């Protein structure tokens, strides 16, 4: 048997011979994968089925049996074998005397003992980290079957140490002639474990990187992490409070930031280790972090430049304010909760739930009059900040009030001017709108337009301030209730009604967001957005799928200015310095008193030159606010390459090739990267954007920690018990009620926990899911089914290696030598077509199509057909035939392993390293091997057509044998109706036997008939093509009366179905309700049923005729 004879590519310590003939791969593996792909939302094409025909045990119009699918055949074969064994046992039992006492306990003990033998001990890797893996023989218990833990061990540290992930340049330091392919990883937030969204993105990126590397390009996948300002600070603050009962203010800014850095280091390591487990071929020597030294310099440089150009400015405007976290938020960090009516919501800091989804009507008195004006609000507490009332200029009810004032009932001396504005809808509500310019985005604009007062009534922590009069110091939602009671006392309360509305919630704290006036740093977006829009509409950047590109264009055509400030301690502190003038009250909203500086000294120089400060004594104080995380993330593609320095990477590897990410951050991140890159480098950051789908759970719900459906990829890779899944819920920040809900889902979705699937199965499944269409409904059963596919590949390779002579050296190239058999030409044709399809699909970013082509090549072509066909040649062929078959086996297997390597890096490296190398091949790793490409010399449609006849004949034989439970000693005839088919069938008799009969069945016979010969008597027939039919002799082996009885029952049922379908189509009222597409489906149903009816009648007629032949 074969070891690896390539001395220049050693396998660590000596592996030794592969002992024994590897067992054939069971059909259960194929069935599991097929069933999984049939049931998944985004399933791949089911192998062995013809989508244009109804496959089953029905007859064709001519009375001939239709060919059954591989799945049906295997199921029926197993059923027949089970029945035969059962009958034998019954017969044996009947021949014996009654047995003695029950041995149930002994059987159970024996079963338990057998089970314990199959449980492998924990795998222990003998290879030292960084060294090439010591390969164990296939008869080692850990390697006798596919064991992902053992297979995946040791390879990554060797790849990394050898520098395989670093970009390879020419000797003179330039990009290789084949070109370059560069991806900067979308940096995961350094807030905890990776989730399936990360696994999906990283799998797709690594597939592209490995594919391009194998095509000889200079490739770089640059990794890194994002500091994730608000997310990280929120998590650490919760941790501090839970563990120590302290807030960040108890620690102080410096100590708190130190604590966050400690947290970051811990989770950063965990994230990177998880990415290594996923097989990501990243160049870790270039790893970036959004708060490392160079990146911080890039952020400062960007801010100062844009401030100097007037693009960044100071503005006192409304922001999304979280009173729990005490910071402004971007729109991305706000979740809009839709309410249909009155709803009670949990709000942080309140013992009782707070009422939302209502609208309160009340009246304002008119100054100097007994009149009142009725207004309505969904936020009653905000009336304390009202500074005006708007009505429509054409509203006859209020024309006489325009220009007058309403009187605030609770705030002394506050008058509310009544203004006319066409913004007000005449027919909506009372026609009068209360205006709170400092706490409502729409009112803000009207307040500016009509020169109203902007009155802030809230403190940063959500309490009423001094502008709220007697309510000062009270919590905002307590005032919501008390103010309604006070309005009632004054006779100003009118009514309260249900009202559909949207409530903005902080994504992190679940606090209700308040629009709040704050002096902040803003970035003007108009001109930069126009340039970024042009980059896409001109085709310089391509966005896939097309729906994402349309969304990008729509959003960038109407973009608002960007609030950059965040009131956090963790992040990039704004490089802005405020001049405190001695003896003057500071006004931090005045942008003229702020000075940008890369250093304090630079800001001081600018301040000294300011005319506003001439002759005045002042001190500079740095802004305590930090910048929105997306500001630094927007610099990611070029700051990771060294910008603002002029580096070799920036010169040779920028722009990058593609950005692969989720469509949900298209505007918040992708658009900003394009804007920043064009502005600061004059180049687009990437030439292509691929937006992958979002992963939802098996119930199609968005993944959320509180639902318990967020899945850690490592749990899928190594498996986890249900109790451990439950335990992980209690490590985070979930409330007890959320933990209960999450546990309930986990019990339903993972009753036995999550089975061990391995990295390769996970990666392949995620690629197979990705179609560029809708969201992905994730199902762990699908992932586990692909683990069985991995075992299929493993066992097939094990079989091939087990059949290679110890001194086998493959031919120098994979090309044809001209002596290949039809089966060999067929599999080589399938290999080159698969290579063509996969390369095109990956170039088009059609990941599911590429996975489907690979899957079909491995499963339905290489394993199920060619390997099965080759067994007979290897056992019984001539030496020349054996050698040719082995060389083709090697080429087909080597091609299959390299073809699937980008998807399954660990399994393919493990198996490829066990193969002997071709002469002069010194390739150290499969990740550096050449990727298969289309070879027109192997493209052989004539051989494909001829061998397809062989396959159709074989399927026909198996279908008939399964139908009539003839498991062995079959007498089969093939009648070919033209000379080509007759010649093919005659020459391929051995192949047909190999693919049709059981390997141990040496008594079945196969005869080839010409079209002119008479039909063999005593046979049933199945047409396998227009040029050939298969006959199976059944006289004496089949109960004709029983078959007639079964067919008669099926016929009766089918006739009922035909009549029912005719009634549907003959009913004018039903036809009218159906669209043309539905009508076509119903007509097809009728046609199929009528074909079945005719087929069953022919079957009965056929068996009646066969009875006469007995």
N, C-alpha and C positions, 0 to 999 in steps of 0.2 A: 504494500500500500504506500501512498505518497506522503512524504514529508515535503518541506520546502527545500528544493535542492539548490536554490540560488545563494551561493556562499556570500555574495556581496550584499545580500539583503537578509541578514540572519534573523532568526526568530528567537532572540534571547537565548535561553538555555535550550538544549535539544528537545524538540517536541516529541519525537518518537513516532512510530507508525500509527496510523488511524486504525484502531482494532475493529475488525468485523465489518460486514456490509451494513451501511446505515439503513434504518427502517424506511419504508416508503412513507411519504407524507400522507396523513389521513385526509379523506374527503371532508371530514368535519371542519377542517380549517377553511376550506373553500366555502362551505356552506355558511359558516359563521360570518365571513367577510361579505358574502353575497347578501345574506339576510340583513346585515347591518347597513349595507349601502342601499338596500331597498327601502329601509325604514327611515333613513336620515332625511332631514329637511332639505339639505343641499347634497343629496347622495350622488355618488358617481354612477356612471352607466353600469348596469348589471351585466356581468359577462355571461356569454352563452345564450342571451336572449335576442330575438329579432323583434325590434320594436314595431315592425310593420305587420306582424302576424300574431294570431292568438295562439299561444303555445300551451299545450295541455294534452290530455288523453283523448281529444276529440278526433273525429275522422274528417278527411277532406271530402270535397264534393264527389270525388270519384271513388269513395269507399276505402281509400288508403289511409293508414294512420299518419297523423302529423308527427313530426319529430319532436320529442320532448326535450326540455331544457336539461342541462347538466344537473341542475339541482333536483329536478323531478326524478331523473334517472337514478341518481345516487340514493335519493330517499326511498324509492321503490325497491332498489336493489338491497338496501339495508333491511327494509321491511321483510322482503322475501327471505333473506338469510336468517333473520331472527325467527321467522315462522318455521323455517326448516329446522333450525336448532331446537326450537320448542317442541316440534313434533317428534324429533329424535329422542328428546328427554322423556317425553310422555310415553313413547313406545318402550324405552328402556325401563322406566319406572313400572309399567304395567307387567313387564316380564319378570320382575323381581318380587320376592316376598315382602310383606310390610316391613317397614324400617323399624329400628329400635327406638329408644327414647329420643326426644327432640334434642338437636344439637345447636339450638339458636344461640345460646351463650357462647359456644365455641366459635360459631361463625362470626359473631360480633367481635370477639376477641381477635380472630384472625384478620378480619377486615381492618380493625384498628391498628394491628401490627403492620399490615400492608401499607396503610396510610402513613404511618410514622416513618416507614422506609423511604417514602417519596418526598418527605419534607427535607429540604436541603439545609445544612447548617449555614450560618452567615458566611458570605464570601470574604475571603481574606486575600488581598492583593499582595503578591510577593515582589512585584516590581517596585523599585525605588522611584519616588516622584521625580519626573523629568527624564527618566530613562525609557528606552523603548520597551514596550510591553513584552513580558515573558509569556509566550503563547503556550497554553496547555493543550494536550491532545483531546480529541473529541470524546474519548472514553472516560475522561474526567467527569465525575458526577455533575460538576458545575457547568459543564459545556456539552453534555450529551444532548440537551435540548436548548432552545433559545432561553437564555437567562440574561435579561437586560442589565442587571447589576454587574454581573461578571463581564459581559461584553463591553459595557461602557467604561469600565474601570481602566485607569492608567493612560488612556490615549491622549486626553486633553493636555495633561501636564507635559507630555512629550512633544505634542504639536507646538505648544507655547514656547518651550525651552529651545526647540529647534528653530524658532523664528519663522515658521511657515505662514503666520498671519500677517507678517510685515509686508508692505508693498515692495515688490521687486523691480528694480530699475536696471537699465542697461549699464555696462561697465563705465560709461562716461557720465552716469548719473541722471540720465533722461528716462522718460516714460518709454516703455517697450513699444516696438512697432505695432503690436496688436492693439494698442490703445490703453485706456485707463478706465477704471470703474470705481467710483468712490461713493461711499455712504457715510454720513455722520448719523450715529444712532440717535433717535429722539430720546433725550435723556430722561430716564425714569426719576420720579421724585424720591428723594432720600428720606422717605417717611415710613418705610416698612417693607413687607415682602412684595414680590412681583405677583401680578395676577394674570389671568388667561389673556387679557388684552396685550400685555407685554409679550407673552409667549407667542401669540399670533404674529405680532409685528416683527419680533426678533427672528422667528422661523422664516418668514418671507424674506427678510433682509439677508439672512445667512444663506438662504437658497440662491439668491441672486449673486451674492459675493462669491460663494464657492463655484457656482456655474461660470462666472466670468473669470475667476482665477484659473479654472481648468481649461479655459479657452486661451490661456497664455497672457492675459492682460495684467497690467500693473494695478493691483486692487488694494483698496484700503477700506476697512470698516472701523471707524473711529468711535470708541465707546466713551461714555461719561454719564454723570448724574447732575440733576438739577437741585439747587438748594431748596426750592419750593417754599418760599417765604411763609405764607400764611398757613399752609398745610403743616409744615414742620413745626412752626411755633405753636400751633394749636395742639398738636399731638404731645409735644414736650410739656406744655403748660398743664394739660390734663394729667399727664404722667406725674408731674411734680405735685399736683394737688392730691392725686390718689395715693401716692406713696409717702409724701412728707407733709401734706396739708399746707403747702406753701404756694404763693403766687409768684410770678416773675418779679413783682415789685418788692417782695420780701428778699429776693436774691440781689436785686439791682441789675442794671443792664449788662455790665461787664461779666459778672458771674453767670448770669442767665445765658449769655452768648457762649461762654465756655461750656456750659452744660449742653447746649444744643450741638456744639462741635463734637462733644463726646458721643452724643446720640448719633450724630451723623457718621462718625467713624465706625461705630458698631453696625449700623444698618447698611452703610455703604459696602462693607465687607460682605454682608449677607446677600445683598443684591448682586454683587459681582460674582460671588460663588454660585448663585442660582443661574446667572447667565452662562457661566462655564459649564454647569450641568446641562444646560440647554444646547451646548455644543457651538455656541456663537464664536466664529473665527475672527475675533476682534484683535486689533493691534493694541494690546494693553500698555505698551510703552508710550502711546500717544493719548492715554486716557485724560479726559478733561473733567473739570468740575466748575460750575458756574460761579463759585466764589474763590477759585484758586487765584494765585497772584496775577497771572497774565490776563485771566478773564476779568478780574476786578479792574485792571488797567484799561481793558477794552470798554467796559461799562462807563468808567469815568471819562475816557476820551470821547465816547459817543455823546454823553450828556453835555459835556462842556462845548463841543463843536456845535451841537444843535441849539444850545442856548445862545451861543454867540451869533448864530444865524437868525435868531428870533423864532425858530421852529418850536422850541420849548419855552413856555411862558408861565407866569404866575397868574392864577385866576381864582376868584372866590365864587364857586359854583356848586350846584347840587352834586352830591356823591351818594353811592350806596353805602350806608353806614351800618355796621354791625355793633350794637351796643354791648354784646357779650365779649367780643374780641377787641373792641375799641379800635376799629380800623375801617378805612374805606375798602371797598371790594370792586373787582372788575365784574362785568356782567356774567362772565363765565362762572364766577364763584357764587352766583345767585341762582337759586332754584325757584321757579314760579309754580306755585301750587294752585291749581284750578279748583274753585269751589262752586257748587251749583246753588247753594243757599246757605242758611245759618249752619255754621260748623264751629265746634269747640276745638281749639288747637293748644297743644302743650307749648309753652314758651319758657325758655330758660329764665330762672329767677322768680317764677310765679308758682304758688302752691296749687292753684286751681287753673283749669284750662280757660283760655280766653276766647271770647265770642268774636267770630268773623263771619263774613257772608251776609251782613245786614246793612241796611241803609237807614239812617236816622234823619227824620225831617224835624226842623225847628225853625223858629222865627227870630229875626232881628228887628228891634224897634227902629223906626225912622226918626232921625233927629228933628225936634220941634214939632212933632206930629203924633197922633194916636195910631198912625198906620204902622203896619209891620210888613216885612218881606220874608217869604218862606224859602229856605234853602235846604239842601240835603247833603249828607256826607256818609261815607263808609268808615270814616275815622273820626268819631266825635271829638276826641281829645285835641285834634288839630285846630279846632275852632279858636283855641287860645292863641294861635298864631295868625288868625285871619287879619288881613289889612285892607280888604276890599270886597266888593260884590260886582259881578258882571252880568249884564242882561243883553239881549239882542236889540240892536238899534231900531228894528221894526216891530218890536213887541209892544202892542198897544197897552198892555197891562202895566208896563213899567216906564213908559216914555216920560211920564211926569216926575219920575224919581231920579232919572239920570242927572248927575251933577250934584245930587244931594248926598247925605251921609247916613249910614246906619250907625247905631250906637252899640258898642260891645257891652253885653250885660254883666260881664265879670271883671273886665279890665278898665279901671277908672281912666276917664279922659281919652279912651281910644275910640276914634271915629273911623268908620269904614266907607271910603268913597264908593259911590255906585257909578260904574262906568259902562259904556255901551261898546260891545265888540261882537263882530259877526262869528267869532269862534263859538259863541253860545248857540246851542240848538234850540230853536223855538218850541218844538214839540216834545222835548225831552224833559222829564221831571217837572219842576215848577217853572222852568224857564229862567231861573235865577241861580247863579253859581257863586258859592263862597270861594274866595281866593286866599290861598296860604302860600305865597311865593317862596318862602324859605323851606317848605316841606313838601312840595309837589312839583314834578317836572313841567306839567302843563301850566300850572299857576305861575311858575318861575318866569316863563316867557311873557305871560300877560302882565306880570308884575313889572318887568322891564319896560314893556310897551307903554304902560299907563303910569309909570313912575310911582308905583306903590312902595310901601315900606316892606323890607325883608326882615321879618321878626322870627328869630330862632327861639324856640321854647324848650329845647331839650339840652340836657347835659350829655356828655359823651357816653355815659353809662345808662342812658335811657330814663332819666328823671326830669321832672319839670324844673326849669331854671327860673331866675328872677322875673323874666318876662311873662310868666304864667300867673302872676298875682298870688292869690291865696293858695293856689295849687302847687306853688314852688316846693320842691323837695319830695313830691309824691311821684310814684312810679307811673309811667305813661299809661299802662293799661288798667291801673287802678282808677286813674282819672277818667278813662273811657266810660266806666260805670257811674262814678260819682257825679260827673258833669251832666249826665242825663237826668239824674235825680234832682240836681239843682235847677235845670231848665224847667222841669215839671213844677217846682216850687214857685218859679217866676211866671208860670203860665205860658211859657214859650215853647214847650215841648209839643210836637204834633203827632208823630207816629214813628213806628219802627217796623220795617218789612224785610223779608228775605230778599237777598240780592246776589246774583251770580257775580263773582269777582275773582281776581288773581291776587294771591298773597305772596310777596317775595320773601324767600327764606335764605338765610346763610347756609351754604352747602356744608360748612364745617360745624357750626354751632347749633344750627336749626333755629337761630334767633330770627325774629321778624325784622326785615331790613327797614331802616328809616331813611328817606331822602333827607339829607342834611347839608346845610351850607358850610363849606370848608375852604379856606385858602389852600390850594394845592398846586403842584406842578402839572401842567397840561402840555400835550404835544399836538401841534397843528397837523392834521392828517391829509388835508385836501390835495396838495401838490404831490406828496409822496405816494398817496393812494392812487393818483392818476397814473403815475409812472409804473406802479405795480400792476395796475389794471392793464396797461398797454403791453406789459411783458407777456401776459397770458393771451390777450386778444390777437397779438401779432404772431403768436405761435412760438415765441422764444422759450416759453415754459409750457409744457403740456401737462394737463391735470386729468387723471383718470380716477374713477369712471367719469363719463361725460356729465352726469348729474352733479358731481362735485364741482366741475368747472363752471357750470351754469350758476351754481350757488355762489361761488367765488365772485364771478362777474357781477351778479346782482348786489351782493353786499358791498363790494368795492366801489360801486357806482353811487352809493349814498352812505358814506362813512362819517362818523362824528369824531370830534377831537377826543383824545385819549388822556384819561386821568392817570398820572404816573405815580402819585404819592401813596404810600401805605404807612399807617401809624403802627409799625412793628419795630421789633429790635433785631430780628434775624433777617438779614438781607443786605443789599448794597445801599449804604447810606448815601443820600443825595449829595453830590459834590457842590453844594450851594452854601453860601455864608451870608448871614444877615447882619447888617450894620446897625448895632444898637447905639443910637446917638445919645450922648449924655444929656440928661435933663429933659428928654422927650419921651412921650408914651410910645412904645413900639407898635407899629402897624405892619404885621407880617404878611398882610395881603398886598402890600405895596411892592410890586416887582422891581421897582427902581432901586430898592435898598438891598437887593440880593445880588450876590456876585459869584459867578461860577469860577471854579479853580481846580486844576488837577492836584494842586497842593494848597495849603492855607496861604503860603507865600504868594502864589500866583493870584489868589483872590484878593490878598491885601494890596497888591500892586494895582489891580483894577479899581478897588475901592478908593485908593489914594488919588486916582485920576478922575474920579467921579465929580462933576460940578456940584451935585447935591450935597457932597460932604466936604467941600472946600472950607477950610477954616473951622471945621467942627471936630470935636473930639468924639471918637467912636471906638467900639470894639466889635470884632467879627465873631460870630457864633455859628457853628455848623448846624444845618438843618438836621433835626433828630429823625425825621421820617426816612424810610427806606423806599426803594423803587419797586414798582410792580414786578413780580417775577418774570412776566412775559417780556419786560424790557431787556433783561439780560438774555433770556432765551431767544429773543429775536436776533441776537448776534451769533448764535450757535454755529452756523455753517462756516463762518470765516474766522471768528475768534478762536475756535478750536484749532485752526490752522496757523495760529500765531499772531493774527492781526491784533493791534495796530503795527506790530513789527513786520518788516519785509522778510519773510522766511521762505525757505526752499519749498516747503509744503504749500504755502499760499501761492507761490509762483507756478508749481507744477501740478498740483492736485485740486486746485480751485478754479472754476466752480465745480461743485460735486455733481455726481451723475443723477441721483434720484433721491427724493425724500419719500420714505414710506411711513405712513402714520394713519391715525384714525380721522375720519371726516369731521368728527365733532370739534376738532380744534383748527379747522380750516381757516377761520377768520382770526382767532385769537393768537395763533402762532405762525402758521404758514404765511399768511398775508404780511405779517410784521417782519418776518425774515426777508421776504422779497423787498419790502420797502427799505429796510435798513441796508441790505446788501447793495441795492442799486444806488442808494444815497452815499454810502461810505466807501464802496469798492468800485462802483461803476459797472459791476457785473451782476448777473442774476446769481442767486446762491446755488441753484440746481436747475437742470433743464427739464426735469420731469418730477411730477408728484403723483404718487399712487396712494389713494385713500382706501384702506381696508375697511371691511365691515366691522360693526360692533358685535361683541359676543354677548348673547343673552343666555339665560338658563334654559333647561329643557321645556319649561312652561312659557318660553318666549318673553320672560320678564327681564328688565334691566338688572344687571348684577349689582347688588348692594350688600354691604356688610350686615346691615340690620335685617336683611332677608335670609342671611346665612348661605347665599348662593355664590359668593365670591370664592373662586377656586384657586388655590396655590398650585402653580405648575409642578412644584416638587412633590406635592401630594399625589398627583397623577403619575409622575415618573416612578416614585418609589412605593406608592400605595399607602393607605392610612385607614385605621379602623374607625368605626363610627364614634366610639367613645373619645378618641383622640381629636376627631373633628369638633366634637362638642367642647372639649377642653380648650381648643384654640380660640373659641368664641369668647372665653372669659379672660383672655390675655389682653384684649383690646379695650376700647372705651365704650362698649355697648351697655345700654341700660338693661336692667333685669327683664323688662317686658320684651325688649328687642331680642335678647338672648333666647327667651322662650319661643318666640316666633321663628327665629333662625334654627333652633334645634328641631322644631316641628318639620321644617322644610328638609333639613338634612336627613331625618328619619325616612321621609318619603322618597327623596332623590337617591340617597345612598344607604339603603337599609343594611347592607353588608359592608359599609364603608366604601372606599375607592380602591379598586384593584390595582395592583402594580402593572403599569403599562409600558414604562420605559420612555426614554427621550425620543428615540427614533419613531416609535408609533405615534407619539404626540405630535411631533413635527409634521409627519406625513399626513395625519388626519387634519391638522389645521390648514395645510395646503389644499387638501382635497375639499375642504369646506369653502375655500375662498374663490368666489366667482365674480367678485366686483359688483355684485348686486345688493340685495337686502342684507339685513342683519343675520347673524349666525345663531341658530338654536343649538346650543351645545348639549351633547348627550355623551356621558361617560361610556356608555355601551359601545358607541361608535369607535372611540379611542381604543378601547380594549379589543375590539374586533381587529383593528390594525396591528395590535400586538401579535395576533395569530398570523397575520400576513407576514410579519417579521420572522416568525418561526418557519413559515413556508420557505422564505428566502434562505434562512439558516439551514434548514434540512436539505434543500435542493443543492446548496453549495457543498454541504457535508457529503451528499451522495456523489457529486461530481469528483470531489477531491478523493473520496474513497475508492473511486474507480480509475484514477490516474496511476499508471505504473510508477514505481519509485524513481525510476530514471527518466520520467517523462519531461521533455523540454518542448514547449509549444513552438509552433512555427514562428518565424521572425516577425511576420506581419499578420494582420487579421484578414488580409485579402483572400480572394478565391484562388484555388490552385487548379480548378477545372475538373476535379475528380469527385466532387461532392454529390451525394445522393439527393434525390428530390426533397426528402425531409430536411436535409442540411441546407439546401438552397432556400427552402421555405423559411426556416428560422432565421437565416442571415438576412433574407428579405425583410422579415418582420422586425429585425433589429435595426436595420437602416431606416425603415419607415418610422419606427418609434423614435429614433434619434432625430429625424426630420421634424416630427410632430412636437416633440418635447422642446427642441430648440426654438421652434416658432412660437409655441405657447408661452415659453418663458420670456422671449423677446417682446411678446404682446402683453405680458403680465397676466396671462390666463392660467393662474396657478392650478385651478381645479382640472383644467384640460390636460396640463402637463402631468399631474398626478394620475389622472385616468389612463393616459397613454402608457405610463410606466407600469401601472398596476396590471393592465391588460397584457402587456408584454410578459411580465414576470409570471402572472398567475395562469392566464388562459393559453399562452403560447409556449413559453419556455417550460414551465413546470408541468402543466396538464397535458401537453402534447409532445414537445420535442424530447424532453427527458424520458417520458414514458416510451416513446418510439425508440430512443437510443438503447434502451435496456436490452432489447432482443439482439441488436447489432453487436453490442459489447459482449454479450454472452455467446452468440452463435455465428457472428460474421467472420469474414476472412481477416487476416492481419491488416491488410490494406484498408478494408472497410472499418475495422476497429480504430485504426490510427486516424483516419479521416473523421470518424464520428467523435473521437476524443478531442481533436483539434477544433472541431466545430463547437463541441460542448464548451471547451475552454473559451473560445471567442464569444459565444453567446452569453456565457456566465460573466466573463470579464466585462463585456459591453453592458450587461445588465447592472453589474455592481457600480461601474462608473456612471451609468445613466442615473441611478437612484442616489448616488453619493450626496449631492447637495441637500437632499431631503432626509437621508438617514446616514449621517456621518460616522457614527460609532459602529453600527453593524457592518457597514461596508468596509471600514478600515480593518476590523477584526477578521473579516473573511478574505479580503483582498490580500492581506499580509500572509495568508496561508497558501495562496496560489503560487506556483512557480512562475518566475518572470520569463518573459520572452528574451532571446539572446540580445545582449547589448543594452537591455533596459535597466537603467540604474535609478529609476524613480523611487525615492525613499518612502513616499506616502501616497495614498490614493487621492488625497486632496490636491496633489500636484500632477496627477496623471492627466492625460489628454481626454477631454470630454468627447464622447462619440458624436460624429457628424454624419450627415447623409453621404453615402457612397453609391453613386449611380451604377457601379459594377455589381453591387449586391441587390439593386432594385430589379426584381425578376417577377413581373406580374404573371408570366406564363406558368412558372413553377408554383406561384401562389394559387392560380386557378386550378392547376392539376392537383395540388395537395389538398385544396379545399374539397375536391371530390372525395379524396381519401377520408378526410375528416367527416364529411356528410355521410358517407357509407358507414363509417364506424359508429357515428351517432345513431344512424338508423338501425344498425344491428343491436346496439345496446338498448335502444328504445323497445324494439320487438321482444328481446329476451326479458326485459324487465316487465313488460306488459303481461307476458304469459308465464312468468316465473320460471323460465328455463335458465338455470344458473350455470350449467355446464353441459358438455356433450351435445352441443347444438349443431344442427346441420343447416348451413347457411348458403344461399346462392345469391350471386350478384349478377344482374342482367344489365349489360351495357348496350345502349342503343346506337352508338356510333363508334367508329374505329378508334378515335382519340381516347374516349372514356374506357373502351375495352382494353386498350394498350396500357393506360394508366392503372386500371384495376389489376390487370395481370402482373405488371411489374411491381406493384406495391402490395402484393398479397401479404408479405410478412409484416409490413407496417400496419395494414388493416387488422391483422390478427393481434398484433401487439396492443393496438388501441381499443380492440373490441372484446377480447376474451380475457378471462382471469389468468394471471401468470402461471398458475398451477394446472390450468385446464389444457391438457394436451390431446384431448379426444374430440374437441369441437373441430368441424371441418368447414372449409370454405371453397366454393366452386365458382368459377367465372363463366357466365353464359353470354353469348352474342345476342344481338337483337333479333336474329332470325330463328333462334332456337325457341322451342315451345316452353310455355310457362311450366315450372316444376309443379308436380301434383302434391297435394297434402300440405300446402304452404299458405301462410298469410303473407301479405306484401305491404311494403311501405315505399313510397316514392321519395327518393332523396334529392333528386334534381330532374331536370327535363331529359337528362341523358342516362339516368341509371335508377334502378329499383333494387330493393333488397327483399329476399324471400327467406322466411324462416319455416322449417318443417315442423308442423305441430301435431300431425295425426299421431294418435297413440300417446300424446303427452299433455293434451289439453282436454278438459271437459267441455265439449261443444255445447251441450244443453245448458250448462252453467253459464257459459259466455253469452249464449243467446238470451238467457234470462236476465243477466246483468244489462246487456245492451237494450233489451226491451224496456226495462225500468227507466233507464236513462232517456230512451226515446220518448216515453210517456211524459216525463218531466220536461223534456225539451219542447214537446208539442204544446204543453200548457204555457211555457214561456213565449213561444211564437205567437199564440193567440193573444196573450196579454200585451205583447209588444205591438201587434197589429191594431189592437183597440186604441192604444195610445196615439199611434200615428194616424188612425182613421177618424179621430175625434177632432172636429174643426176648432172647437174652443181651446183645446189643449195645444193644437198646432199654432194657433194665433198667439198664445202666450210665450211660445218658444222662439228664441232667435234662430237665425239660419245655422249658426254654429251648433246649437243644441240639437236642432232637427237632424243635422248631419250625424251627430253622435248616436241619436236614437235610431236612425236608418241603418247605421253600421251594426248596432246591437241586433236588429232584426236580421240583417244579412248573415251575421255570425251564427245566430240561432238556427236559421234555415239551413245553413251549411252543416251544422251539427245534426239537425234532423235527417238530412239526406245521408250524412255519413253513417249514422246509427242504422238506418234502413239498409244501407249497403253492407254494413257489418253483419247484420242478421242474415242477409241474403248470402253472404260469403260463407258463413258458418253452416248454413243449410246445405250449400253446395259441397262443403268439405265433409259433411256427414255422409254424403252419398259416395265419397271417394274411399271411405273406410272399408 
